[in-house]
Amino acid sequence: MPATYPLHLLAAGAVLGALATPAEGRQAISRDSVPGTLFVFELVWVKGGPVTVPGREGPQAVQVAPFWIGRTEVTWELYDVFAYDLDGARDRGGRDAIARPSRPYGAPDYGFGHQGFPVISVARDAAEAFARWLSERTGQRYRLPTEAEWVRAAGLAVGGAAADLAQLAWHAGNSAGQSHAIASRAADAIGLHDLFGNAAEWVMSADGRRVTRGGSWHNPPALVGPDARAVQDDSWNERDPQYPKSRWWLSDGPFVGFRLVREP
């Protein structure tokens, strides 16, 4: 049976767990919280190593340093605090240096589910702003993973074998056309959930393009897994009537979400 977690265990990073670097060879979990809220979330330690990623001039070899990565994709409960100013920073008259999302065009969760479901329909700018907000609230350093970090985690996640998508991933063959609650599929070899499928995940690419990895519930099984890579195009925001298009929301991107890393 897949492991399950209470819905307050979200994906992101930082302050309840020990911050020491894990001993070599040990798989470590950090259980983190956000001051002033009841939100708790888990991260998994990923050891460093070499990977190859797309670059501006072709494949690029990268040595990845160790890092912490969210055990699941970020869910709506915590993102809503940021997006809708539920922490009351503006009402308190406090300094809020981080811009927050404008009102979305339509329902960004598409009615798939909210509590315990991964954030979807978010532009990369919004995911980056969320990471800055979380960093400010916790005093830790959160950000989107680099593509090299994501590839490193994915390589360890499959343990050198072909990914068993039937157990690990929500994809077009089993998703019934929607996203699903986090951790409702089995954990992979390093304890992550939904690294492949469910929501495709924003990464920071070496070639400068807006890239997601892993594939989503929207993709056929052949386009879900450690090699899955997609570059944003106009179709992801086609119905947005604004000009210019929203920098926060993807009107036609219900398959796009994110998870965060925390720097050691």
N, C-alpha and C positions, 0 to 999 in steps of 0.2 A: 504494500500500500504506500502511496506517496506520503512523505512527511507533511504535516500541516502545522501552521503556526497561528496563534491568536491574531486577529486583524489589526491589533495595535503594533505588531512587529512589522515595520516598514523597511523599505530599502533606502539607504543613504549612508550614514556614518556617525558616531563619536563620543560619548563621554562617560558612560557607565562602566564599560569594559576597561581592562588594563591596557595602557597605551604602549607598553613595552613591546619591542620587536620579538616575535615568537622565536623559539629555538629552532635551529635548522632541522627540517624533517618533521616538524609538528604542524598539524593543521590547527589554526587558531581562529576563534570567533571573537569579535568585539561587539558588545551589546551597548548601544549608544542612545542618548536621549536629547531632547531639545528643551533647554531651560524655559520654565514657565508654561509647559504643556505636559500632557501625559504620554506623548508619543515616544515610543521606544522602537529601535530598529537594529538590525544585525548586519555586520560586515564580515567577510571572509578574507583571510590573509592569503595573498598570492605571491609565491616566490618568483624572483626575477629569472630572466633567461633570454636567449636569442629568438627573434621572430623575423619574418619577412612580410612587409606590407607594401601596398601600392604607393609610389612616390611620383613626384612631378616628371621624372625622367625614367620611369620604369620601376621595377621591384627594388625595394630598399631594405637592407639588413639593419636591424635595430637591436640593441641590447637593452632589455627592459629591466628597470630597477624594481625591487619588491614594492607592493602596494596593498592597500585594503580596498575591497570592492563590495558594494551592496549585495546582500544575499538574494534580494529580489529587486524587481523594478520598483521605482518610486510609485507610491499609491496616491489616490486622490485625497485621502484624509489630511496628509501633511501638505500636499501641494495647494489645497484649498486655503490653508492658513496664510500661505504666501500670496496666492493669486487674488484673494478677496479681502486681504488685510484683516484677517480674523484675529491677529495678535493685537489689533488696535493701536498700532504705532502712530498712525495719523491722528486718531481721536485723542491720544494722549499728548499730542503736540510735540512728540519726540522727533528727533532727526531720523529721517528715513531716506537714506541716500540711494537706495536701490529702486529703480523703476519697477512697477508692477504691471501685470497684464491688463489690457483694455478688455471690455466686455466681448465675449466670443460671439461669432456669427453662428447661431444655432447652438445645440447642446453638444459640447465637446466630448461627452462620454457616450453619445449616440444611443443612450438608453440601455447599454450593455450591462451596466452595473457600476456602482460608485464605491461604496464602502468595501475596502479590501481588494479593489480592482486596480490595475495599473493605470497611471496617467496616460492618456492618449491625445492625439490631435494637437500636440504641442510643437511649436517651432523650436529650432535649436537655440535661438536667442533667449527664449523663455526658459529652457532647461538650464542655460548658463546663468541667467539671472537668479533662478531658484538656488543654484549652487552657491552663488555669492551671498544670497540672503541666509542660507543655512550656515555658511561659514561665519557670517557676522553674528548670528544668534548663538552659536556654540563655541566660538573661539578656535575651531579646528579649520583645516583647509580642505574643502570639498570642491570637486569639479567633475566635469564629464571625463570619462576615460579617453586617453589617446587611442587611436586605432591599434597601435602596437600593444598597448595594455590589454585591450579587449581580445585581440588575437592570442595573446599569451594566456589569458584566462580560459579562452575557448579550447586551446590546445590541451591544457591540463584537465579541463572539464570532461573531455572525451577519453582521457586516459590512454591515448595512442590507438584507440579503436574507433570504428565507425559509430557515430552517435545513434543511439536507439531512440529515434524520434517518436515511436509509438509510446514510449514511457516518459520522455523528457519534454516534449514540445506540443503546443497547440498550433496547428497549421490548418490549411484549407480542407484537409481530408478528415479532420476530427473536431473542428471548432464550431460547427454549425453557423459559421458566418459571423462570429463575434469574438471579442476578447473574453478572457476568463479570469477568475480571482487568482491572485498570486499564490504560488506554492500549491496549486491544485494538480500539478504534474510532479513526477518524481524529481528528487535532487540529482544533480550530476555528480561526477567523480570527486569534485572538490566542495560539494555542498551548496552550490548555487541552484536557484530555480529560475526557469524561463529565460536562461541566457539565449536559448534558441526558441524562436516562436513566441507566441502571445503578442507582445509589442516589440517591433523592431526598435533597436536602441541607438540613439545618437552617440557618435564618437567624434573626436577631433582628428581629422585626417592629415597625413603628411603632405598630401597633394592640394590641400586648401579647399577641397569641395565639401559640400554638406552631405555627409555620409551616414547611413545607418548600417548596423551589422546584425546578423542573426536571423533575419527574416521574421515574419509575423503570422498571426492567425489567418491573414488574408492570402498568404502565399501557398502554392502547392508544396508538398514535402521536398521536392527536388531543389527548391529555392529557400529552404530553411536548414540552418545548421552552422557549423563553424566557418564555412567558406562563403556564406550568404552575405552579399554586399549590395546596397542600393544607393544611388545618388539622387537627391531631391530634384524633381522637375516641376514644371508649372501645374501638372495635373494634381499635385498634392494640395493646391490651394485654388482650384479652378472656380469654385462657386463663390468665393469671397467677393462681395460687391464693392469693397472699399478700394480706393486708389490713393496712395499705393496699398498693396495688400498688407494684411496684418503681419507684424513682425513677431506676434505672440502665438497665434493659433493657426492650425492648418485645417481649413474648412473641409478638405477632402483627404485628410490624413489620419483616419481613426486607427490606423495600424502602427503609428509612430509613438514611442514613449522613450524612456531613458532609465538608466541606473547610474549611480554616482560612485566615484572612488574617493577615498580619503588618503591624503598623503601621510606617510609614517611620521 
